[in-house]
Amino acid sequence: MLAYEQQDLIKQRLLLAYDNAGGPKEMAAFIRHKAEGRLHCEVKIYFSPSLLHVAREVKAEPCQKPSPEGLSLFVGAKDSWLCLFPESAL
């Protein structure tokens, strides 16, 4: 429950960066909620490489490209999926 406020702040920064860049399809963020049988779920937001500056602002940690399985689009255009996860179109 505490994550919602932080999520909203991150989303505002992402939307500002996305809008300022003109909404390019390679600029997107994805979110994954993992409960794994626990009372509270773990929330992870994945930033596309073109959002590196926002990731740094919010002190996000670098990681490998996530699997598209279980991800939801958090900020960006719907066609970001094909741009950033072309393997998922197979």
DSSP file (Angstrom, degrees, kcal/mol; ACC not computed):
  #  RESIDUE AA STRUCTURE BP1 BP2  ACC     N-H-->O    O-->H-N    N-H-->O    O-->H-N    TCO  KAPPA ALPHA  PHI   PSI    X-CA   Y-CA   Z-CA
    1    1 A M    >         0   0    0      0, 0.0     3,-1.0     0, 0.0     4,-0.4   0.000 360.0 360.0 360.0 -33.8    0.0    0.0    0.0
    2    2 A L  T 3>  +     0   0    0      1,-0.2     4,-0.8     2,-0.1     3,-0.5   0.728 360.0  68.5 -70.2 -20.0    2.9    2.4    0.7
    3    3 A A  H 3> S+     0   0    0      1,-0.2     4,-3.1     2,-0.2    -1,-0.2   0.733  81.4  75.0 -72.4 -22.0    4.2    1.9   -2.8
    4    4 A Y  H <> S+     0   0    0     -3,-1.0     4,-2.4     1,-0.2    -1,-0.2   0.898  95.2  48.1 -61.2 -41.8    1.3    3.7   -4.4
    5    5 A E  H  > S+     0   0    0     -3,-0.5     4,-1.9    -4,-0.4    -1,-0.2   0.930 115.1  45.1 -64.0 -44.4    2.5    7.1   -3.4
    6    6 A Q  H  X S+     0   0    0     -4,-0.8     4,-2.4     1,-0.2    -2,-0.2   0.902 111.6  53.4 -66.1 -40.8    6.0    6.4   -4.7
    7    7 A Q  H  X S+     0   0    0     -4,-3.1     4,-2.9     1,-0.2    -2,-0.2   0.913 107.5  51.5 -58.2 -43.8    4.6    4.9   -7.9
    8    8 A D  H  X S+     0   0    0     -4,-2.4     4,-2.2     2,-0.2    -1,-0.2   0.898 109.7  49.1 -62.6 -41.0    2.6    8.0   -8.5
    9    9 A L  H  X S+     0   0    0     -4,-1.9     4,-1.8     2,-0.2    -1,-0.2   0.914 113.3  46.7 -65.0 -42.3    5.7   10.2   -8.1
   10   10 A I  H  X S+     0   0    0     -4,-2.4     4,-2.6     1,-0.2    -2,-0.2   0.915 111.0  52.7 -64.7 -42.6    7.7    8.0  -10.5
   11   11 A K  H  X S+     0   0    0     -4,-2.9     4,-2.9     1,-0.2     5,-0.2   0.897 106.3  53.1 -61.6 -40.6    4.8    8.0  -13.0
   12   12 A Q  H  X S+     0   0    0     -4,-2.2     4,-2.1     2,-0.2    -1,-0.2   0.916 111.1  46.5 -60.5 -43.4    4.7   11.8  -13.0
   13   13 A R  H  X S+     0   0    0     -4,-1.8     4,-2.3     2,-0.2    -2,-0.2   0.911 113.4  49.1 -65.1 -41.9    8.4   12.0  -13.7
   14   14 A L  H  X S+     0   0    0     -4,-2.6     4,-2.9     1,-0.2    -2,-0.2   0.927 110.8  49.3 -63.8 -45.0    8.1    9.4  -16.5
   15   15 A L  H  X S+     0   0    0     -4,-2.9     4,-2.9     2,-0.2     5,-0.2   0.892 110.5  51.1 -62.1 -40.0    5.1   11.1  -18.1
   16   16 A L  H  X S+     0   0    0     -4,-2.1     4,-2.6    -5,-0.2    -1,-0.2   0.937 113.4  44.2 -62.6 -47.2    6.9   14.4  -18.1
   17   17 A A  H  X S+     0   0    0     -4,-2.3     4,-1.5     2,-0.2    -2,-0.2   0.910 115.1  49.4 -63.6 -42.1   10.0   12.9  -19.7
   18   18 A Y  H  <>S+     0   0    0     -4,-2.9     5,-2.7     2,-0.2     4,-0.4   0.927 114.2  44.2 -63.6 -47.3    7.9   11.0  -22.2
   19   19 A D  H ><5S+     0   0    0     -4,-2.9     3,-1.3     1,-0.2    -2,-0.2   0.906 111.5  53.2 -65.4 -42.4    5.8   14.1  -23.2
   20   20 A N  H 3<5S+     0   0    0     -4,-2.6    -1,-0.2     1,-0.3    -2,-0.2   0.804 108.7  50.9 -63.4 -29.0    8.9   16.3  -23.4
   21   21 A A  T 3<5S-     0   0    0     -4,-1.5    -1,-0.3    -5,-0.2    -2,-0.2   0.495 121.1-108.3 -86.4  -4.1   10.5   13.8  -25.8
   22   22 A G  T < 5 -     0   0    0     -3,-1.3    -3,-0.2    -4,-0.4    -2,-0.1   0.648  59.7 -73.6  86.1  15.6    7.4   13.8  -28.0
   23   23 A G      < -     0   0    0     -5,-2.7    -1,-0.1    -6,-0.2    -4,-0.1   0.909  63.1-167.4  69.8  46.1    6.2   10.3  -27.0
   24   24 A P    >   -     0   0    0      0, 0.0     3,-1.6     0, 0.0    53,-0.3  -0.375  25.5-128.1 -67.8 146.3    8.8    8.1  -28.8
   25   25 A K  T 3  S+     0   0    0      1,-0.3    59,-0.2    51,-0.1    58,-0.2   0.730 107.0  60.6 -68.7 -21.0    7.9    4.4  -29.0
   26   26 A E  T 3  S+     0   0    0     57,-0.1     2,-0.7     1,-0.1    24,-0.6   0.451  90.3  82.0 -84.0   1.8   11.3    3.3  -27.6
   27   27 A M    <   +     0   0    0     -3,-1.6    50,-0.4    23,-0.1     2,-0.3  -0.908  63.0 123.2-110.0 107.6   10.6    5.3  -24.4
   28   28 A A        -     0   0    0     -2,-0.7    20,-2.3    48,-0.2     2,-0.4  -0.984  44.2-144.5-157.0 160.9    8.4    3.3  -22.0
   29   29 A A  E     -AB  47  75A   0     46,-2.6    45,-3.0    -2,-0.3    46,-1.9  -0.988  15.7-160.2-131.3 143.9    8.3    1.9  -18.5
   30   30 A F  E     -AB  46  73A   0     16,-2.5    16,-3.3    -2,-0.4     2,-0.4  -0.882   4.1-150.0-124.3 153.4    6.7   -1.4  -17.5
   31   31 A I  E     -AB  45  72A   0     41,-2.9    41,-2.2    -2,-0.3     2,-0.4  -0.938   7.4-169.4-128.4 147.2    5.5   -2.6  -14.2
   32   32 A R  E     -A   44   0A   0     12,-2.5    12,-2.5    -2,-0.4     2,-0.5  -0.998   6.9-159.1-137.3 132.5    5.3   -6.1  -12.6
   33   33 A H  E     -A   43   0A   0     37,-0.4     2,-0.5    -2,-0.4    10,-0.2  -0.949  11.5-173.7-109.0 127.5    3.5   -7.0   -9.4
   34   34 A K  E     +A   42   0A   0      8,-2.8     8,-3.5    -2,-0.5    -2,-0.0  -0.973  16.3 166.1-125.8 118.3    4.7  -10.3   -7.7
   35   35 A A    >   -     0   0    0     -2,-0.5     3,-2.3     6,-0.3    -1,-0.1   0.839  12.8-173.6 -96.2 -41.8    2.9  -11.7   -4.7
   36   36 A E  T 3  S-     0   0    0      1,-0.3     3,-0.1     6,-0.1    -2,-0.0   0.846  77.1 -55.3  47.2  42.2    4.3  -15.2   -4.6
   37   37 A G  T 3  S+     0   0    0      1,-0.3    -1,-0.3     2,-0.1     2,-0.2   0.507 107.9 127.5  76.5   4.4    1.9  -16.2   -1.8
   38   38 A R  S <  S-     0   0    0     -3,-2.3    -1,-0.3     2,-0.1     3,-0.0  -0.492  70.1-118.8 -90.4 163.6    3.0  -13.3    0.5
   39   39 A L  S    S+     0   0    0     -2,-0.2     2,-0.4    -3,-0.1    -1,-0.1   0.916 101.9  41.7 -65.1 -44.3    0.7  -10.8    2.1
   40   40 A H  S    S-     0   0    0     -5,-0.1     2,-0.2   -39,-0.0    -2,-0.1  -0.843  83.7-133.8-107.8 142.5    2.3   -7.9    0.4
   41   41 A C        -     0   0    0     -2,-0.4     2,-0.5    -4,-0.1    -6,-0.3  -0.552  15.2-121.3 -92.0 159.5    3.4   -7.9   -3.3
   42   42 A E  E     -A   34   0A   0     -8,-3.5    -8,-2.8    -2,-0.2     2,-0.5  -0.853  24.9-155.5 -97.7 133.5    6.7   -6.8   -4.7
   43   43 A V  E     -A   33   0A   0     -2,-0.5     2,-0.4   -10,-0.2   -10,-0.2  -0.943  12.5-178.6-114.5 127.1    6.4   -4.0   -7.3
   44   44 A K  E     -A   32   0A   0    -12,-2.5   -12,-2.5    -2,-0.5     2,-0.5  -0.986  11.3-159.7-126.5 136.4    9.1   -3.5   -9.9
   45   45 A I  E     -A   31   0A   0     -2,-0.4     2,-0.5   -14,-0.2   -14,-0.2  -0.965   8.9-155.9-114.0 127.9    9.2   -0.8  -12.5
   46   46 A Y  E     -A   30   0A   0    -16,-3.3   -16,-2.5    -2,-0.5     2,-0.4  -0.908   6.3-153.5-107.4 127.4   11.4   -1.4  -15.5
   47   47 A F  E     -A   29   0A   0     -2,-0.5   -18,-0.2   -18,-0.2   -20,-0.0  -0.810  16.9-123.6 -99.8 135.9   12.7    1.6  -17.5
   48   48 A S    >   -     0   0    0    -20,-2.3     3,-2.5    -2,-0.4   -21,-0.0  -0.400  35.9-102.6 -69.1 158.0   13.6    1.4  -21.2
   49   49 A P  G >  S+     0   0    0      0, 0.0     3,-1.5     0, 0.0     4,-0.2   0.799 121.0  63.8 -54.5 -30.0   17.2    2.5  -21.9
   50   50 A S  G 3  S+     0   0    0    -24,-0.6     3,-0.2     1,-0.3   -23,-0.1   0.573  98.4  56.5 -73.4  -5.8   15.9    5.9  -23.3
   51   51 A L  G X>  +     0   0    0     -3,-2.5     4,-2.4   -23,-0.2     3,-0.6   0.081  68.7 119.3-107.4  21.6   14.6    6.7  -19.8
   52   52 A L  H <> S+     0   0    0     -3,-1.5     4,-2.5     1,-0.2     5,-0.2   0.868  70.5  57.2 -55.0 -40.0   18.0    6.2  -18.1
   53   53 A H  H 3> S+     0   0    0     -3,-0.2     4,-1.6     1,-0.2    -1,-0.2   0.875 109.3  44.8 -62.7 -37.1   18.0    9.8  -16.9
   54   54 A V  H <> S+     0   0    0     -3,-0.6     4,-1.9     2,-0.2    -1,-0.2   0.901 110.2  55.3 -71.9 -40.7   14.7    9.3  -15.0
   55   55 A A  H  <>S+     0   0    0     -4,-2.4     5,-3.0     1,-0.2    -2,-0.2   0.911 109.0  47.9 -57.3 -42.4   15.9    6.0  -13.6
   56   56 A R  H ><5S+     0   0    0     -4,-2.5     3,-1.3     3,-0.2    -1,-0.2   0.894 106.8  56.9 -65.6 -39.4   18.9    7.8  -12.2
   57   57 A E  H 3<5S+     0   0    0     -4,-1.6    -1,-0.2     1,-0.3    -2,-0.2   0.868 112.7  40.5 -59.4 -37.3   16.7   10.5  -10.7
   58   58 A V  T 3<5S-     0   0    0     -4,-1.9    -1,-0.3    -5,-0.1    -2,-0.2   0.292 114.8-116.6 -97.4   9.8   14.7    8.0   -8.7
   59   59 A K  T < 5 +     0   0    0     -3,-1.3    -3,-0.2     1,-0.2     2,-0.1   0.847  50.4 173.6  60.3  37.9   17.8    5.9   -7.9
   60   60 A A      < -     0   0    0     -5,-3.0    -1,-0.2    -6,-0.2   -14,-0.0  -0.440  29.7-121.7 -71.9 151.1   16.7    2.9   -9.7
   61   61 A E        -     0   0    0     -2,-0.1    -1,-0.1     1,-0.1    -5,-0.0  -0.776  25.6-111.7 -96.6 138.3   19.2    0.0  -10.0
   62   62 A P        +     0   0    0      0, 0.0     2,-0.3     0, 0.0    -1,-0.1  -0.327  43.8 167.9 -65.4 149.8   20.3   -1.3  -13.4
   63   63 A C        -     0   0    0      3,-0.0     2,-0.1    -2,-0.0     0, 0.0  -0.939  38.5 -82.5-151.0 171.3   19.2   -4.8  -14.4
   64   64 A Q        -     0   0    0     -2,-0.3     0, 0.0     1,-0.1     0, 0.0  -0.348  66.1 -76.1 -71.5 160.7   19.1   -7.1  -17.4
   65   65 A K        -     0   0    0      1,-0.1    -1,-0.1    -2,-0.1   -17,-0.0  -0.408  58.7-125.5 -57.9 127.9   16.2   -6.7  -19.8
   66   66 A P        -     0   0    0      0, 0.0    -1,-0.1     0, 0.0     5,-0.0  -0.313  20.2-101.2 -76.0 160.4   13.2   -8.3  -18.1
   67   67 A S        -     0   0    0      1,-0.1     4,-0.0     2,-0.1    18,-0.0  -0.588  27.2-131.3 -71.0 141.2   11.0  -11.0  -19.6
   68   68 A P  S >  S+     0   0    0      0, 0.0     3,-1.9     0, 0.0     2,-0.2   0.666  75.1 112.8 -70.3 -13.2    7.8   -9.5  -21.0
   69   69 A E  T 3  S+     0   0    0      1,-0.3    -2,-0.1     3,-0.0     3,-0.1  -0.423  88.4   5.4 -64.0 123.9    5.8  -12.2  -19.1
   70   70 A G  T 3  S+     0   0    0      1,-0.3   -37,-0.4    -2,-0.2    -1,-0.3   0.446  99.5 130.1  84.0   0.8    3.8  -10.6  -16.4
   71   71 A L    <   -     0   0    0     -3,-1.9     2,-0.4   -39,-0.1    -1,-0.3  -0.583  39.0-162.4 -86.4 150.2    4.7   -7.1  -17.4
   72   72 A S  E     -B   31   0A   0    -41,-2.2   -41,-2.9    -2,-0.2     2,-0.3  -0.971  31.6-103.0-125.6 146.2    2.1   -4.3  -17.8
   73   73 A L  E     +B   30   0A   0     -2,-0.4   -43,-0.3   -43,-0.2     3,-0.1  -0.541  38.8 175.3 -67.6 126.2    2.7   -1.0  -19.6
   74   74 A F  E     -     0   0A   0    -45,-3.0     2,-0.3     1,-0.4   -44,-0.2   0.838  69.0  -1.5 -99.0 -48.2    3.2    1.7  -17.0
   75   75 A V  E    S+B   29   0A   0    -46,-1.9   -46,-2.6     2,-0.1    -1,-0.4  -0.984 102.3  51.7-145.7 134.0    4.0    4.7  -19.2
   76   76 A G  S    S-     0   0    0     -2,-0.3     2,-0.2   -48,-0.2   -48,-0.2  -0.725  82.7 -47.4 133.4 179.2    4.4    4.8  -23.0
   77   77 A A    >   -     0   0    0    -50,-0.4     3,-2.0   -53,-0.3     4,-0.3  -0.520  45.8-119.3 -85.2 152.4    2.7    3.9  -26.2
   78   78 A K  T >  S+     0   0    0      1,-0.3     3,-1.3    -2,-0.2     4,-0.3   0.831 113.6  61.6 -59.3 -32.5    1.1    0.5  -26.9
   79   79 A D  T 3> S+     0   0    0      1,-0.3     4,-1.4     2,-0.2    -1,-0.3   0.479  79.7  86.9 -77.1   2.0    3.5    0.0  -29.8
   80   80 A S  H <> S+     0   0    0     -3,-2.0     4,-3.1     1,-0.2     5,-0.4   0.826  78.6  66.2 -63.1 -31.7    6.4    0.2  -27.3
   81   81 A W  H <> S+     0   0    0     -3,-1.3     4,-3.0    -4,-0.3     7,-0.2   0.950 103.9  41.6 -54.9 -52.1    5.9   -3.5  -26.8
   82   82 A L  H  4 S+     0   0    0     -4,-0.3    -1,-0.2     1,-0.2    -2,-0.2   0.847 116.8  49.5 -67.6 -33.2    7.0   -4.4  -30.3
   83   83 A C  H  < S+     0   0    0     -4,-1.4    -1,-0.2   -58,-0.2    -2,-0.2   0.920 123.8  28.4 -69.6 -44.8    9.8   -1.9  -30.3
   84   84 A L  H  < S+     0   0    0     -4,-3.1    -2,-0.2     1,-0.2    -3,-0.2   0.700 132.8  32.1 -94.6 -22.3   11.3   -3.1  -26.9
   85   85 A F    ><  +     0   0    0     -4,-3.0     3,-1.8    -5,-0.4     4,-0.3  -0.467  63.8 156.4-131.2  62.2   10.2   -6.7  -26.9
   86   86 A P  G >  S+     0   0    0      0, 0.0     3,-1.3     0, 0.0     4,-0.2   0.786  71.7  65.6 -60.8 -25.9   10.2   -7.8  -30.6
   87   87 A E  G >  S+     0   0    0      1,-0.3     3,-1.1     2,-0.2    -5,-0.1   0.748  90.6  64.8 -67.1 -22.7   10.7  -11.4  -29.5
   88   88 A S  G <  S+     0   0    0     -3,-1.8    -1,-0.3     1,-0.2    -6,-0.1   0.621  89.7  66.8 -76.6 -11.1    7.2  -11.4  -27.9
   89   89 A A  G <         0   0    0     -3,-1.3    -1,-0.2    -4,-0.3    -2,-0.2   0.570 360.0 360.0 -82.9  -9.2    5.6  -10.9  -31.3
   90   90 A L    <         0   0    0     -3,-1.1    -1,-0.2    -4,-0.2    -2,-0.1   0.493 360.0 360.0 -71.0 360.0    6.7  -14.3  -32.4
